[in-house]
Amino acid sequence: MNISSNISITIGLIMFGLTLINAITINELSPVIIRSEVISALTSMTILLIGYIQQTPTYKPNSKLTINAKEGFYISDELTQEEKNELAWGTHMILTATASVTVLIYNKGATILKRGIISEEIFKPGNICLASKQKSKYISLVSTKFYPGKEEFDTILKDLPAVIVLPVSSDCWLIVGGWSERCFTKSDEIWLEGWSKKISVIFK
């Protein structure tokens, strides 16, 4: 609630209170007095309404990633040119069409692709990746600070606020890190899941 709305609400309450007191203490009613009381009450309510409209909720901003790494693009030479084109196109779309900051594909003990803001550290899947594999379903960490084991993704980019882990095949994962908490929409998750299934033919 801001200062101007506080002032408007206070003035409106005072005027409405005075209007009520005045109405109670009137000995004789006349059309003129009735009209003035109605106008006074409407004025008070209008000021109160303006005060409530002026209220602006204060939202705590989502924690946002502080970037201490560089932008880059790595893709394995073991892939065919057709596979490279598909992965390059898909990861480009992820980074431009969603709130993602980094994308990594890990397959059979090695990082096949990393793109966006990346680090030089070596990623290894941990419990969260293994859980997504076991469930055969993606896991969305909308706010990593509430998830134990989030350090699993620090080698991708330290302190990622949000992460989506998608199992692509038995030993392959697509991992997408977001700029801030709760930055991925349900549509983003559905699109990522669909693309992860599409590229599963590459990583059989």
C-alpha positions in Angstrom: 0.0 0.0 0.0 1.5 3.4 -1.0 1.3 6.8 0.9 -1.3 8.4 -1.4 -3.7 5.5 -1.0 -3.3 5.7 2.8 -4.1 9.4 2.7 -7.2 8.9 0.5 -8.5 6.1 2.6 -8.0 8.1 5.9 -9.7 11.2 4.5 -12.6 9.0 3.1 -13.1 7.3 6.5 -13.0 10.6 8.4 -15.6 12.2 6.0 -17.8 9.2 6.2 -17.6 9.2 10.0 -18.5 12.9 10.2 -21.4 12.3 7.8 -22.8 9.6 10.0 -22.4 11.7 13.2 -24.1 14.6 11.4 -27.0 12.4 10.3 -27.5 11.0 13.8 -27.5 14.5 15.5 -30.0 16.1 13.1 -33.3 16.8 14.8 -35.5 17.6 11.7 -35.0 16.2 8.2 -35.8 18.2 5.1 -35.3 17.4 1.4 -32.3 19.7 1.3 -30.6 18.0 4.3 -31.3 14.6 2.9 -29.7 15.5 -0.4 -26.7 17.0 1.3 -26.2 13.9 3.4 -26.5 11.6 0.4 -24.0 13.7 -1.6 -21.6 13.8 1.4 -21.8 10.0 1.9 -21.2 9.4 -1.9 -18.2 11.7 -1.8 -16.7 9.9 1.2 -17.3 6.5 -0.5 -15.7 7.8 -3.8 -12.6 8.9 -1.9 -12.4 5.5 -0.2 -12.8 3.7 -3.5 -10.0 5.8 -5.0 -7.7 5.0 -2.1 -8.3 1.2 -2.5 -7.7 1.5 -6.3 -4.4 3.2 -5.7 -3.2 0.3 -3.6 -0.4 -1.5 -5.4 0.7 -4.9 -4.1 4.4 -5.2 -3.4 5.8 -8.4 -4.8 9.1 -9.8 -3.8 11.1 -10.2 -7.0 12.2 -13.7 -7.9 15.9 -14.4 -7.2 17.7 -14.0 -10.4 20.9 -15.6 -11.6 24.1 -13.7 -11.2 26.2 -14.6 -14.2 29.8 -15.4 -13.5 30.4 -17.4 -16.7 30.6 -16.8 -20.4 28.3 -17.5 -23.3 29.3 -20.4 -25.5 28.3 -23.3 -27.7 29.9 -26.8 -27.6 28.6 -29.8 -29.6 30.3 -33.1 -30.0 32.0 -34.0 -33.2 30.8 -37.6 -32.8 27.4 -36.5 -34.1 26.4 -36.5 -37.7 25.8 -33.2 -39.4 22.1 -33.9 -39.5 22.1 -34.6 -35.8 24.1 -31.5 -35.1 21.6 -29.4 -37.1 18.6 -30.8 -35.1 20.3 -30.2 -31.8 21.5 -26.7 -32.8 18.1 -25.7 -34.0 16.3 -27.1 -30.9 18.7 -25.5 -28.4 18.5 -22.2 -30.2 14.7 -22.3 -29.9 14.9 -23.1 -26.2 17.2 -20.2 -25.5 15.3 -17.7 -27.5 11.7 -18.8 -26.9 11.9 -19.5 -23.1 13.4 -18.0 -20.0 16.3 -20.4 -20.2 19.9 -19.3 -19.7 21.7 -22.6 -20.3 21.1 -25.9 -22.1 23.1 -29.2 -21.7 22.7 -32.7 -23.1 24.5 -35.5 -21.4 24.7 -38.9 -23.0 26.6 -42.1 -21.8 29.1 -40.5 -19.6 29.9 -37.4 -21.6 28.5 -33.9 -22.3 27.3 -34.0 -25.9 26.1 -30.4 -26.1 26.1 -27.3 -23.9 24.9 -23.9 -25.0 24.0 -20.5 -23.6 25.9 -19.3 -20.5 28.2 -22.2 -19.8 31.1 -23.2 -17.5 34.2 -25.3 -18.1 33.4 -27.7 -15.3 32.5 -31.3 -16.0 28.9 -32.3 -15.3 27.9 -35.7 -13.9 24.3 -36.8 -13.3 23.2 -37.1 -9.7 20.2 -38.2 -7.7 17.7 -35.8 -9.4 18.7 -37.0 -12.9 18.5 -40.6 -11.8 15.0 -40.0 -10.3 13.8 -38.6 -13.6 15.2 -41.6 -15.4 13.5 -44.0 -12.9 10.2 -42.2 -13.3 10.6 -41.8 -17.1 9.3 -38.2 -16.5 10.8 -34.8 -16.5 11.4 -33.1 -13.1 10.9 -29.4 -12.9 12.7 -27.6 -10.0 10.7 -24.3 -10.1 12.8 -22.9 -7.2 16.0 -24.9 -6.6 16.5 -23.4 -3.1 13.7 -25.7 -1.9 15.3 -28.8 -3.4 18.0 -30.8 -1.6 20.7 -31.9 -3.9 20.5 -28.9 -6.2 24.3 -28.7 -6.1 24.1 -31.5 -8.7 23.7 -28.7 -11.3 26.4 -26.3 -10.0 28.9 -27.7 -12.6 26.5 -26.6 -15.3 26.1 -23.2 -13.9 26.4 -22.4 -10.2 23.2 -21.5 -8.2 20.7 -21.9 -11.1 17.4 -20.6 -9.7 15.3 -23.1 -11.8 16.1 -26.3 -13.6 14.2 -28.7 -15.8 15.6 -32.2 -16.1 14.3 -34.3 -19.0 15.2 -38.0 -19.5 15.9 -38.5 -23.2 16.9 -42.1 -23.1 18.3 -44.7 -20.6 21.6 -42.8 -20.2 20.8 -39.4 -21.7 19.4 -36.2 -20.2 18.4 -32.8 -21.5 18.9 -30.2 -18.7 17.6 -26.6 -19.1 18.5 -23.9 -16.5 16.4 -20.8 -16.1 17.2 -17.2 -15.3 15.0 -17.0 -12.2 12.6 -18.9 -10.0 9.4 -20.1 -11.6 10.5 -18.7 -14.9 9.2 -21.7 -17.0 5.6 -21.9 -18.0 3.6 -25.2 -18.4 3.8 -24.6 -22.1 7.6 -24.5 -21.9 7.7 -27.8 -20.0 5.3 -29.5 -22.6 7.4 -28.2 -25.5 10.7 -29.3 -23.9 9.2 -32.7 -23.1 8.1 -33.1 -26.7 11.5 -32.1 -28.1 13.3 -34.4 -25.8 11.2 -37.3 -27.1 11.9 -36.2 -30.7 15.7 -36.3 -30.2 15.6 -39.6 -28.4 16.2 -41.3 -31.7 19.6 -39.7 -31.8 20.6 -41.2 -28.4 19.2 -44.8 -28.5 
